[in-house]
Amino acid sequence: MNGAHLGRRSFGHSGKFDLHDIISHISAFIGKNAVMVIALALAAITSIIVPPDAEYLSYFDLKTLTCLFCVLAVVCALKNIRFFYMLAQQIVRLFKNARMCVLALVYITFIGSMLIANDMALLTFLPLGYFVLSSTGKQKYMAFTFIMQNIAANLGGMLTPFGNPQNLYLYTKFNIPTGEFMAIMAPPFIISIALITLCCVIFVKADALEFMGEEIKLEPKRTVLYLALFLLSIAIVFRGIPYWIGLIVIPAVLLFVDRSALKQVDYPLLLTFVFFFIFAGNMARIEGVRMLFSFLLEKNTLLFSVLSCQCISNVPSAILLSQFTNNYAELLVGVNIGGAGTLIASLASLITFREYVKHNPGKSGKYILLFSLFNFAMLVILTASMMLIM
């Protein structure tokens, strides 16, 4: 039966190759993985300008890719034992209404980004947001909550040198004193908290929540094991353990206890990061781009670092622009608040987009529109405020 069915799908009734069926499958794949396809196209185009060579190897942040893979795999395992479902139950019982639950989810993500970086915070807490809203019948707040969690993740880590990758890079490169670093970032950090809180209060009603799912009990041994693997992933993020240990241990354990978790990993998301690393690395090597950035930074470091993030994301922007300016205060602020804006302003935003589309197929256009409205509003307010302050 399966072989015959496969034959009919691949070949027409006459036995000929079914081109229409193949095209429809390709179109569906592109629609589901549009960001990855765009990233691939950008990488391919810039690879024509900058032909592949040995320097390409320096583009890839293997630690970031390893952390992403490990956290994705462990989160899938935790989903399979319904850990986030149980956690969602507890949040609903504690906070009782939609507004408070959304605020709790956003604040958890905000704090998480300060401790474990923005991409890891989203991988951890977006599934929690999904389970809270879907199990209480409040899917109407799904897009808004994901967007606020995304903004909180991108802006939450700006206060500390280790909160975002670009912070750690600039903190080290310019040897910025810790007190001065935090003084520079305190104003945009406070403004961000106020804006995010205001949005949640305005756009989410204080509707009473009732958990609509069944009560569940977790399997103690698996729960402890998976949480231990998650802590291992976090230790890698904090550089407490070499990343290659996680790359060996986590897949090996899951291969025996939950092989399906490895199959469920969002591999297109990992490829999206790979392609954007190539694109950003190539852009930094194009002489015309370097000359243009050098000229623009002389005019206004804050503004043009923000604009740069919209095109090549905040981490590559920090690395590239730091070669052309010593105004680290404005550069630091610019590449942090510049994480708001377009989908590629921060690669962490791609994680949110992929997670939302996975649960809400066919609604990517509406999400991008709402994402753009909130992110650009946040970006404009923060940029204007900091231009007045600095």
LOPATI-992387 format. One record per residue (C-alpha): residue number from 1; x, y, z. Coordinates in nm, 4 decimals. Example, Ala and Ser with C-alpha at 12.3 -4.5 7.8 and 13.67 -1.06 7.14 Angstrom:
+-----+----------+----------+----------+
| seq |       c1 |       c2 |       c3 |
+-----+----------+----------+----------+
|   1 |   1.2300 |  -0.4500 |   0.7800 |
|   2 |   1.3670 |  -0.1060 |   0.7140 |
+-----+----------+----------+----------+
//
This chain:
+-----+----------+----------+----------+
| seq |       c1 |       c2 |       c3 |
+-----+----------+----------+----------+
|   1 |   0.0000 |   0.0000 |   0.0000 |
|   2 |   0.2688 |   0.2490 |   0.0982 |
|   3 |   0.4804 |   0.1717 |  -0.2051 |
|   4 |   0.1836 |   0.2029 |  -0.4399 |
|   5 |   0.0765 |   0.5287 |  -0.2777 |
|   6 |   0.4290 |   0.6673 |  -0.3071 |
|   7 |   0.4385 |   0.5633 |  -0.6687 |
|   8 |   0.1155 |   0.7454 |  -0.7459 |
|   9 |   0.2464 |   1.0600 |  -0.5783 |
|  10 |   0.5827 |   1.0579 |  -0.7580 |
|  11 |   0.4472 |   0.9381 |  -1.0919 |
|  12 |   0.1192 |   0.9981 |  -1.2720 |
|  13 |  -0.1362 |   0.7236 |  -1.3502 |
|  14 |   0.0433 |   0.6673 |  -1.6783 |
|  15 |   0.3708 |   0.6024 |  -1.4914 |
|  16 |   0.5237 |   0.9351 |  -1.5960 |
|  17 |   0.7074 |   1.1629 |  -1.3580 |
|  18 |   0.4564 |   1.3897 |  -1.1798 |
|  19 |   0.6222 |   1.7305 |  -1.2107 |
|  20 |   0.3235 |   1.9138 |  -1.0637 |
|  21 |   0.3434 |   1.7075 |  -0.7451 |
|  22 |   0.7159 |   1.7765 |  -0.7096 |
|  23 |   0.6652 |   2.1507 |  -0.7629 |
|  24 |   0.3876 |   2.1598 |  -0.5033 |
|  25 |   0.6158 |   1.9895 |  -0.2494 |
|  26 |   0.8963 |   2.2353 |  -0.3214 |
|  27 |   0.6563 |   2.5313 |  -0.2908 |
|  28 |   0.5290 |   2.3992 |   0.0430 |
|  29 |   0.8856 |   2.3577 |   0.1694 |
|  30 |   0.9805 |   2.7126 |   0.0635 |
|  31 |   0.6657 |   2.8529 |   0.2229 |
|  32 |   0.7420 |   2.6760 |   0.5493 |
|  33 |   1.1105 |   2.7739 |   0.5458 |
|  34 |   1.0975 |   3.1142 |   0.3744 |
|  35 |   1.3552 |   3.2790 |   0.6011 |
|  36 |   1.6031 |   2.9944 |   0.5477 |
|  37 |   1.5589 |   3.0204 |   0.1702 |
|  38 |   1.6147 |   3.3993 |   0.1823 |
|  39 |   1.9251 |   3.3484 |   0.3957 |
|  40 |   2.0535 |   3.0901 |   0.1482 |
|  41 |   1.9951 |   3.3318 |  -0.1413 |
|  42 |   2.1808 |   3.6134 |   0.0389 |
|  43 |   2.4697 |   3.3807 |   0.1213 |
|  44 |   2.4868 |   3.2612 |  -0.2396 |
|  45 |   2.4802 |   3.6144 |  -0.3858 |
|  46 |   2.7532 |   3.7453 |  -0.1551 |
|  47 |   2.9579 |   3.4300 |  -0.2207 |
|  48 |   2.9793 |   3.5370 |  -0.5845 |
|  49 |   3.1253 |   3.8725 |  -0.4762 |
|  50 |   3.3503 |   3.7097 |  -0.2150 |
|  51 |   3.4451 |   3.3639 |  -0.3481 |
|  52 |   3.4767 |   3.0896 |  -0.0837 |
|  53 |   3.8202 |   3.0600 |   0.0736 |
|  54 |   3.9855 |   2.9562 |   0.3997 |
|  55 |   3.8573 |   3.2706 |   0.5759 |
|  56 |   3.5009 |   3.1385 |   0.5468 |
|  57 |   3.5788 |   2.9032 |   0.8350 |
|  58 |   3.6119 |   3.2037 |   1.0667 |
|  59 |   3.2545 |   3.3121 |   0.9880 |
|  60 |   3.0903 |   3.0361 |   1.1867 |
|  61 |   3.0290 |   3.0633 |   1.5595 |
|  62 |   3.0438 |   2.6921 |   1.6417 |
|  63 |   2.9609 |   2.7570 |   2.0066 |
|  64 |   2.6372 |   2.9336 |   1.9119 |
|  65 |   2.5383 |   2.6590 |   1.6682 |
|  66 |   2.6175 |   2.3893 |   1.9253 |
|  67 |   2.4189 |   2.5676 |   2.1981 |
|  68 |   2.1244 |   2.6064 |   1.9618 |
|  69 |   2.1290 |   2.2392 |   1.8703 |
|  70 |   2.1648 |   2.1196 |   2.2295 |
|  71 |   1.8890 |   2.3432 |   2.3677 |
|  72 |   1.6554 |   2.2599 |   2.0784 |
|  73 |   1.7066 |   1.8879 |   2.1361 |
|  74 |   1.6532 |   1.9082 |   2.5142 |
|  75 |   1.3467 |   2.1331 |   2.4751 |
|  76 |   1.1994 |   1.8754 |   2.2339 |
|  77 |   1.2609 |   1.6032 |   2.4938 |
|  78 |   1.0946 |   1.8142 |   2.7654 |
|  79 |   0.7985 |   1.8733 |   2.5339 |
|  80 |   0.7630 |   1.4989 |   2.4808 |
|  81 |   0.7130 |   1.4405 |   2.8549 |
|  82 |   0.4785 |   1.7446 |   2.8613 |
|  83 |   0.6995 |   1.9395 |   3.0996 |
|  84 |   0.5953 |   2.2778 |   2.9553 |
|  85 |   0.2313 |   2.1722 |   2.9701 |
|  86 |   0.2660 |   2.1123 |   3.3440 |
|  87 |   0.4547 |   2.4397 |   3.3910 |
|  88 |   0.1765 |   2.6214 |   3.2034 |
|  89 |  -0.0771 |   2.4813 |   3.4493 |
|  90 |   0.1160 |   2.6267 |   3.7407 |
|  91 |   0.1468 |   2.9716 |   3.5785 |
|  92 |  -0.2270 |   2.9899 |   3.5110 |
|  93 |  -0.3077 |   2.8899 |   3.8692 |
|  94 |  -0.0654 |   3.1466 |   4.0094 |
|  95 |  -0.1486 |   3.4514 |   3.7940 |
|  96 |  -0.5165 |   3.3758 |   3.7156 |
|  97 |  -0.5797 |   3.6258 |   3.4303 |
|  98 |  -0.4505 |   3.6760 |   3.0759 |
|  99 |  -0.2749 |   4.0091 |   3.1359 |
| 100 |  -0.0792 |   3.8853 |   3.4369 |
| 101 |   0.0118 |   3.5602 |   3.2616 |
| 102 |   0.1432 |   3.7423 |   2.9547 |
| 103 |   0.3395 |   3.9839 |   3.1743 |
| 104 |   0.4869 |   3.6882 |   3.3637 |
| 105 |   0.5900 |   3.5168 |   3.0394 |
| 106 |   0.7490 |   3.8352 |   2.9060 |
| 107 |   0.9332 |   3.9135 |   3.2308 |
| 108 |   1.0614 |   3.5559 |   3.2562 |
| 109 |   1.2019 |   3.5893 |   2.9044 |
| 110 |   1.3442 |   3.9333 |   2.9864 |
| 111 |   1.5274 |   3.8052 |   3.2944 |
| 112 |   1.6297 |   3.4871 |   3.1149 |
| 113 |   1.8014 |   3.6843 |   2.8397 |
| 114 |   2.0153 |   3.8588 |   3.1036 |
| 115 |   2.1290 |   3.5232 |   3.2393 |
| 116 |   2.1478 |   3.2843 |   2.9439 |
| 117 |   2.1461 |   3.5196 |   2.6380 |
| 118 |   1.8560 |   3.6076 |   2.4111 |
| 119 |   1.8433 |   3.3058 |   2.1782 |
| 120 |   1.8601 |   3.0548 |   2.4647 |
| 121 |   1.5891 |   3.2456 |   2.6558 |
| 122 |   1.3551 |   3.2272 |   2.3563 |
| 123 |   1.4202 |   2.8586 |   2.2950 |
| 124 |   1.3343 |   2.7948 |   2.6585 |
| 125 |   1.0335 |   3.0207 |   2.7184 |
| 126 |   0.8504 |   3.0437 |   2.3826 |
| 127 |   0.7190 |   2.6857 |   2.4238 |
| 128 |   0.5932 |   2.7863 |   2.7677 |
| 129 |   0.4065 |   3.0817 |   2.6185 |
| 130 |   0.2480 |   2.8540 |   2.3598 |
| 131 |   0.1257 |   2.6037 |   2.6184 |
| 132 |  -0.0151 |   2.8718 |   2.8501 |
| 133 |  -0.2206 |   3.0368 |   2.5756 |
| 134 |  -0.3281 |   2.7243 |   2.3864 |
| 135 |  -0.4384 |   2.5420 |   2.7028 |
| 136 |  -0.6523 |   2.8365 |   2.8168 |
| 137 |  -0.8160 |   2.9128 |   2.4818 |
| 138 |  -0.6365 |   3.2484 |   2.4485 |
| 139 |  -0.4698 |   3.1868 |   2.1113 |
| 140 |  -0.5748 |   3.5381 |   2.0074 |
| 141 |  -0.2841 |   3.6680 |   2.2187 |
| 142 |  -0.0307 |   3.4228 |   2.0706 |
| 143 |   0.1273 |   3.6539 |   1.8119 |
| 144 |   0.1395 |   3.9494 |   2.0524 |
| 145 |   0.2921 |   3.7404 |   2.3329 |
| 146 |   0.5568 |   3.5895 |   2.1066 |
| 147 |   0.6478 |   3.9355 |   1.9756 |
| 148 |   0.6751 |   4.0800 |   2.3266 |
| 149 |   0.8835 |   3.7825 |   2.4385 |
| 150 |   1.1052 |   3.8413 |   2.1353 |
| 151 |   1.1503 |   4.2114 |   2.2146 |
| 152 |   1.2132 |   4.1298 |   2.5814 |
| 153 |   1.4802 |   3.8759 |   2.4841 |
| 154 |   1.6565 |   4.1155 |   2.2472 |
| 155 |   1.6511 |   4.4112 |   2.4866 |
| 156 |   1.6702 |   4.2366 |   2.8230 |
| 157 |   2.0352 |   4.1377 |   2.8016 |
| 158 |   2.1665 |   4.4857 |   2.7215 |
| 159 |   2.2448 |   4.5826 |   3.0822 |
| 160 |   2.5253 |   4.3332 |   3.1428 |
| 161 |   2.8479 |   4.2597 |   2.9495 |
| 162 |   2.7524 |   3.8917 |   2.9115 |
| 163 |   2.3813 |   3.9482 |   2.8376 |
| 164 |   2.4266 |   3.9602 |   2.4594 |
| 165 |   2.7110 |   3.8354 |   2.2364 |
| 166 |   2.7742 |   4.1837 |   2.0945 |
| 167 |   2.8082 |   4.3204 |   2.4492 |
| 168 |   3.0797 |   4.0737 |   2.5406 |
| 169 |   3.2686 |   4.1487 |   2.2196 |
| 170 |   3.2630 |   4.5298 |   2.2618 |
| 171 |   3.3253 |   4.5076 |   2.6375 |
| 172 |   3.6444 |   4.3106 |   2.5668 |
| 173 |   3.7606 |   4.4979 |   2.2564 |
| 174 |   3.7402 |   4.8456 |   2.4103 |
| 175 |   3.8252 |   4.7316 |   2.7654 |
| 176 |   3.5190 |   4.9134 |   2.9015 |
| 177 |   3.5032 |   4.9375 |   3.2847 |
| 178 |   3.2057 |   4.7397 |   3.4168 |
| 179 |   3.0562 |   5.0377 |   3.6019 |
| 180 |   3.0788 |   5.2576 |   3.2922 |
| 181 |   2.9285 |   4.9812 |   3.0784 |
| 182 |   2.6221 |   4.9508 |   3.3002 |
| 183 |   2.5874 |   5.3304 |   3.3260 |
| 184 |   2.5814 |   5.3565 |   2.9453 |
| 185 |   2.3175 |   5.0854 |   2.9098 |
| 186 |   2.0946 |   5.1775 |   3.2074 |
| 187 |   1.8811 |   5.4429 |   3.0262 |
| 188 |   1.7782 |   5.2258 |   2.7257 |
| 189 |   1.7293 |   4.9300 |   2.9614 |
| 190 |   1.4852 |   5.1249 |   3.1837 |
| 191 |   1.2994 |   5.2688 |   2.8827 |
| 192 |   1.2666 |   4.9180 |   2.7354 |
| 193 |   1.1126 |   4.7769 |   3.0537 |
| 194 |   0.8618 |   5.0635 |   3.0647 |
| 195 |   0.7614 |   5.0252 |   2.6971 |
| 196 |   0.7222 |   4.6470 |   2.7145 |
| 197 |   0.5140 |   4.6678 |   3.0331 |
| 198 |   0.2949 |   4.9434 |   2.8859 |
| 199 |   0.2274 |   4.7371 |   2.5715 |
| 200 |   0.1216 |   4.4334 |   2.7753 |
| 201 |  -0.1110 |   4.6407 |   2.9940 |
| 202 |  -0.2726 |   4.8144 |   2.6955 |
| 203 |  -0.3084 |   4.5240 |   2.4516 |
| 204 |  -0.3960 |   4.2336 |   2.6836 |
| 205 |  -0.7218 |   4.2335 |   2.8772 |
| 206 |  -0.7452 |   4.1055 |   3.2337 |
| 207 |  -0.9626 |   3.8120 |   3.1243 |
| 208 |  -1.0014 |   3.5329 |   3.3761 |
| 209 |  -0.8203 |   3.2152 |   3.2733 |
| 210 |  -0.9302 |   2.8584 |   3.3131 |
| 211 |  -0.6994 |   2.5705 |   3.2305 |
| 212 |  -0.8800 |   2.3565 |   2.9716 |
| 213 |  -0.6434 |   2.0578 |   2.9646 |
| 214 |  -0.6238 |   1.7482 |   3.1789 |
| 215 |  -0.4105 |   1.7163 |   3.4905 |
| 216 |  -0.0809 |   1.5398 |   3.4266 |
| 217 |   0.2003 |   1.3953 |   3.6324 |
| 218 |   0.5579 |   1.3953 |   3.5106 |
| 219 |   0.7751 |   1.0855 |   3.5056 |
| 220 |   1.0332 |   1.1719 |   3.7766 |
| 221 |   1.3379 |   0.9934 |   3.6311 |
| 222 |   1.3023 |   1.1351 |   3.2795 |
| 223 |   1.2238 |   1.4820 |   3.4136 |
| 224 |   1.5376 |   1.4877 |   3.6289 |
| 225 |   1.7493 |   1.3533 |   3.3413 |
| 226 |   1.6215 |   1.6096 |   3.0904 |
| 227 |   1.6592 |   1.8978 |   3.3342 |
| 228 |   2.0168 |   1.7837 |   3.3975 |
| 229 |   2.0786 |   1.7938 |   3.0210 |
| 230 |   1.9251 |   2.1402 |   3.0102 |
| 231 |   2.1579 |   2.2596 |   3.2872 |
| 232 |   2.4465 |   2.1159 |   3.0856 |
| 233 |   2.3348 |   2.3311 |   2.7909 |
| 234 |   2.3232 |   2.6393 |   3.0141 |
| 235 |   2.6705 |   2.5613 |   3.1492 |
| 236 |   2.7948 |   2.5635 |   2.7901 |
| 237 |   2.6348 |   2.9038 |   2.7333 |
| 238 |   2.8246 |   3.0365 |   3.0363 |
| 239 |   3.1470 |   2.8774 |   2.9093 |
| 240 |   3.1659 |   2.6626 |   3.2200 |
| 241 |   3.1928 |   2.3517 |   3.0035 |
| 242 |   3.3490 |   2.3237 |   2.6543 |
| 243 |   3.0754 |   2.3186 |   2.3889 |
| 244 |   3.2013 |   1.9950 |   2.2316 |
| 245 |   3.1163 |   1.8039 |   2.5509 |
| 246 |   2.7504 |   1.8991 |   2.5123 |
| 247 |   2.7622 |   1.8071 |   2.1452 |
| 248 |   2.8730 |   1.4562 |   2.2441 |
| 249 |   2.6770 |   1.3956 |   2.5665 |
| 250 |   2.3306 |   1.5331 |   2.4806 |
| 251 |   2.2796 |   1.3515 |   2.1458 |
| 252 |   2.4259 |   1.0314 |   2.2952 |
| 253 |   2.1840 |   1.0328 |   2.5905 |
| 254 |   1.8800 |   1.1233 |   2.3790 |
| 255 |   1.9711 |   0.8557 |   2.1261 |
| 256 |   1.8999 |   0.5972 |   2.3961 |
| 257 |   1.6159 |   0.7563 |   2.5964 |
| 258 |   1.4234 |   0.9646 |   2.3387 |
| 259 |   1.5397 |   0.9309 |   1.9790 |
| 260 |   1.2333 |   1.1193 |   1.8551 |
| 261 |   1.3610 |   1.4394 |   2.0231 |
| 262 |   1.6622 |   1.4378 |   1.7899 |
| 263 |   1.4319 |   1.3964 |   1.4896 |
| 264 |   1.2163 |   1.6896 |   1.6045 |
| 265 |   1.5048 |   1.9404 |   1.6198 |
| 266 |   1.4439 |   2.2411 |   1.3945 |
| 267 |   1.7325 |   2.1764 |   1.1558 |
| 268 |   1.6198 |   2.4430 |   0.9036 |
| 269 |   1.6649 |   2.7001 |   1.1828 |
| 270 |   2.0250 |   2.5843 |   1.2330 |
| 271 |   2.0844 |   2.6140 |   0.8577 |
| 272 |   1.9335 |   2.9636 |   0.8640 |
| 273 |   2.1997 |   3.0692 |   1.1142 |
| 274 |   2.4718 |   2.9064 |   0.9017 |
| 275 |   2.3608 |   3.0972 |   0.5905 |
| 276 |   2.3388 |   3.4280 |   0.7773 |
| 277 |   2.6890 |   3.3763 |   0.9166 |
| 278 |   2.8124 |   3.3428 |   0.5577 |
| 279 |   2.6182 |   3.6510 |   0.4447 |
| 280 |   2.7385 |   3.8690 |   0.7337 |
| 281 |   3.0987 |   3.7496 |   0.6985 |
| 282 |   3.1016 |   3.8265 |   0.3270 |
| 283 |   2.9451 |   4.1707 |   0.3760 |
| 284 |   3.2243 |   4.2614 |   0.6177 |
| 285 |   3.4830 |   4.1785 |   0.3480 |
| 286 |   3.3307 |   4.3871 |   0.0669 |
| 287 |   3.5457 |   4.6983 |   0.0363 |
| 288 |   3.2599 |   4.9219 |  -0.0783 |
| 289 |   3.0563 |   4.8249 |   0.2269 |
| 290 |   3.3493 |   4.8914 |   0.4592 |
| 291 |   3.4131 |   5.2352 |   0.3045 |
| 292 |   3.0466 |   5.3284 |   0.3246 |
| 293 |   3.0218 |   5.2273 |   0.6897 |
| 294 |   3.3357 |   5.4200 |   0.7773 |
| 295 |   3.1891 |   5.7352 |   0.6213 |
| 296 |   2.8476 |   5.6964 |   0.7854 |
| 297 |   2.9894 |   5.6325 |   1.1318 |
| 298 |   3.1673 |   5.9656 |   1.1217 |
| 299 |   2.8279 |   6.1339 |   1.0774 |
| 300 |   2.6321 |   5.9598 |   1.3548 |
| 301 |   2.7577 |   5.6422 |   1.5227 |
| 302 |   2.4367 |   5.5687 |   1.7143 |
| 303 |   2.1993 |   5.6117 |   1.4214 |
| 304 |   2.4029 |   5.4194 |   1.1664 |
| 305 |   2.4821 |   5.1330 |   1.3999 |
| 306 |   2.1045 |   5.0969 |   1.4484 |
| 307 |   2.0506 |   5.1018 |   1.0695 |
| 308 |   2.3320 |   4.8532 |   1.0153 |
| 309 |   2.1614 |   4.6019 |   1.2447 |
| 310 |   1.8513 |   4.6125 |   1.0258 |
| 311 |   2.0553 |   4.4818 |   0.7326 |
| 312 |   2.3169 |   4.2421 |   0.8729 |
| 313 |   2.1956 |   4.1911 |   1.2354 |
| 314 |   2.3454 |   4.3207 |   1.5580 |
| 315 |   2.6375 |   4.0847 |   1.6262 |
| 316 |   2.7992 |   4.1193 |   1.2795 |
| 317 |   2.7326 |   4.4941 |   1.2967 |
| 318 |   2.9180 |   4.5218 |   1.6281 |
| 319 |   3.2167 |   4.3335 |   1.4866 |
| 320 |   3.2213 |   4.5259 |   1.1591 |
| 321 |   3.1578 |   4.8786 |   1.2880 |
| 322 |   3.4037 |   4.8498 |   1.5769 |
| 323 |   3.6809 |   4.8571 |   1.3151 |
| 324 |   3.5878 |   5.2142 |   1.2152 |
| 325 |   3.5029 |   5.4030 |   1.5349 |
| 326 |   3.6251 |   5.4545 |   1.8911 |
| 327 |   3.2890 |   5.5910 |   2.0027 |
| 328 |   3.2070 |   5.2705 |   2.1881 |
| 329 |   2.9274 |   5.4241 |   2.3979 |
| 330 |   2.7051 |   5.5076 |   2.0984 |
| 331 |   2.8067 |   5.1899 |   1.9167 |
| 332 |   2.7171 |   4.9807 |   2.2200 |
| 333 |   2.3739 |   5.1403 |   2.2550 |
| 334 |   2.3124 |   5.1250 |   1.8791 |
| 335 |   2.3809 |   4.7540 |   1.8334 |
| 336 |   2.1640 |   4.6717 |   2.1363 |
| 337 |   1.8514 |   4.8723 |   2.0580 |
| 338 |   1.9125 |   4.7883 |   1.6907 |
| 339 |   1.8090 |   4.4314 |   1.7750 |
| 340 |   1.4517 |   4.5576 |   1.7412 |
| 341 |   1.3265 |   4.6270 |   1.3886 |
| 342 |   1.3507 |   4.3786 |   1.1035 |
| 343 |   1.3411 |   4.0004 |   1.1363 |
| 344 |   1.7160 |   3.9830 |   1.0759 |
| 345 |   1.8089 |   4.2721 |   1.3074 |
| 346 |   1.8726 |   3.9999 |   1.5639 |
| 347 |   1.9045 |   3.6381 |   1.4609 |
| 348 |   1.7137 |   3.5496 |   1.7790 |
| 349 |   1.4047 |   3.6955 |   1.6085 |
| 350 |   1.4222 |   3.4127 |   1.3549 |
| 351 |   1.3733 |   3.1672 |   1.6401 |
| 352 |   1.0496 |   3.3423 |   1.7390 |
| 353 |   0.9264 |   3.3559 |   1.3796 |
| 354 |   0.9938 |   2.9859 |   1.3228 |
| 355 |   0.8267 |   2.8870 |   1.6501 |
| 356 |   0.5153 |   3.0930 |   1.5745 |
| 357 |   0.4767 |   2.9653 |   1.2169 |
| 358 |   0.5227 |   2.6066 |   1.3375 |
| 359 |   0.2162 |   2.6425 |   1.5621 |
| 360 |   0.0225 |   2.8764 |   1.3305 |
| 361 |   0.0760 |   2.7651 |   0.9683 |
| 362 |  -0.0493 |   3.0060 |   0.7055 |
| 363 |  -0.0329 |   3.3096 |   0.9368 |
| 364 |   0.3248 |   3.4225 |   0.8698 |
| 365 |   0.2167 |   3.7359 |   0.6810 |
| 366 |  -0.0028 |   3.8595 |   0.9644 |
| 367 |   0.2714 |   3.7845 |   1.2158 |
| 368 |   0.5384 |   3.9745 |   1.0191 |
| 369 |   0.3069 |   4.2770 |   0.9902 |
| 370 |   0.2366 |   4.2811 |   1.3657 |
| 371 |   0.6028 |   4.2085 |   1.4424 |
| 372 |   0.7119 |   4.5018 |   1.2265 |
| 373 |   0.4619 |   4.7439 |   1.3814 |
| 374 |   0.5680 |   4.6756 |   1.7400 |
| 375 |   0.9397 |   4.6381 |   1.6687 |
| 376 |   0.9771 |   4.9525 |   1.4598 |
| 377 |   0.7687 |   5.1529 |   1.7081 |
| 378 |   0.9993 |   5.0304 |   1.9853 |
| 379 |   1.3064 |   5.1031 |   1.7713 |
| 380 |   1.1997 |   5.4585 |   1.6832 |
| 381 |   1.1149 |   5.5496 |   2.0450 |
| 382 |   1.4393 |   5.4037 |   2.1817 |
| 383 |   1.6566 |   5.5604 |   1.9104 |
| 384 |   1.4977 |   5.9039 |   1.9467 |
| 385 |   1.5230 |   5.8879 |   2.3264 |
| 386 |   1.8896 |   5.7891 |   2.3220 |
| 387 |   1.9801 |   6.0548 |   2.0626 |
| 388 |   1.8396 |   6.3123 |   2.3040 |
| 389 |   2.0151 |   6.1636 |   2.6059 |
| 390 |   2.3599 |   6.0940 |   2.4577 |
+-----+----------+----------+----------+
//
